[in-house]
Structures are given as C-alpha cells and as structure tokens.
Amino acid sequence: MMADVAADAGLYVEFSDKALQDRYSQRREATQAGRDYFTKSKAAQGGQQSERDQPEQTAQREREQQAQKPDHGRGR
C-alpha cells in the first residue's frame, strides 16, 4: 500500500525491499500513463481547462518534476 500511495502522489522514493520498489515502479508508470491518456483525451475533445483545474495541474507537474530528481544526500 505504501508503494501505491507514493506512486499515486508522484513522490520519489526508493524502497530497500526489491518487491516494494518493483511495485512502486509499476504503479508509477501506470499512473503516469493514465494521466497522459486523460490529458490527451481532453485535448482531443478541444476542452479548455477550467480555472479550478489549473492550480491542481500546476501542482501535479511540480510533484512530477520533483519525483524525477534523485534525492541525493537526504535520509531514507
């Protein structure tokens, strides 16, 4: 469950347990694929993002950018 929550939230984590790390990686890829599909689907419909959705989109992009950066020097 920890791996799923971390992946869904866009957090960058490294688990010492290989099975957890594998689950995290798979869930993260699936979550990203779902987000990409949703974004492309909305764009294909010509839908504009509502003002309400824009802050969440920005926050999500920031979380994803942070998740892609390795966390060197911090405790795990």
N, C-alpha and C positions, 0 to 999 in steps of 0.2 A: 504494500500500500504506500509506503514511503517513496518508492521509486516512481509510482504513478502520480502521486501528488507533486513531486518535484518536477517531473516532466511536463505535467499539465500546466504548472505555474511558470514554466520557462526558466526554471532555476538551473544553474550549472552546479552539478555535484559529482563527486567521484566516490563510489562505494568501494570499500575494500573487499566485499563479498562479490565474486565474479557473477553469480546468478543475479544479484540485485543490479549490478552495473549493466548487465545484458538486458534486463527488463526495462531499466531506465532508458537505455539507448533505443530500444524498440518502441517504447511508448512515446518517446520524444519525436522520433521520426513519424510515427502515426499521427501524433497531434499536429505536427507541422504540416503534414500532407493534408490533413483536414482543414487547417486554416488556409492553406494555399488554395484548396478547392473552393472553399467558401468565398474567398476574395475574388477568384477568377469568375465564379458564378455570378456574384454581384456585379462585377464589371461587365460581364456579358449581357446582363439584363439592363445595363445602362443606368443602374441605380446610383444615385448620389448618396454618400454617407450623410446621415443626419448629424446635426451638431452634437447630439447626445452621444453618438458613437465615436466621434473623432478623438476625444480625450482617451478613451479606452484603447483605441487603435494606436495612438502615440505611446501610451504606457506599455502596450504589448510589444511594440517594436523596440523600445528601450530595454525591456526584460530580455528579449531575444538577443539583442546585441551584447548585453552583459553575459548571457548564458554562453555565448560563443567564445568569450575571452577566458583563457585559462586563469585560474586563481592561484598565482604563484605567491608563496610566502605567507599565506594565511593558514591557520589551523584547520584541520579537518575533523 
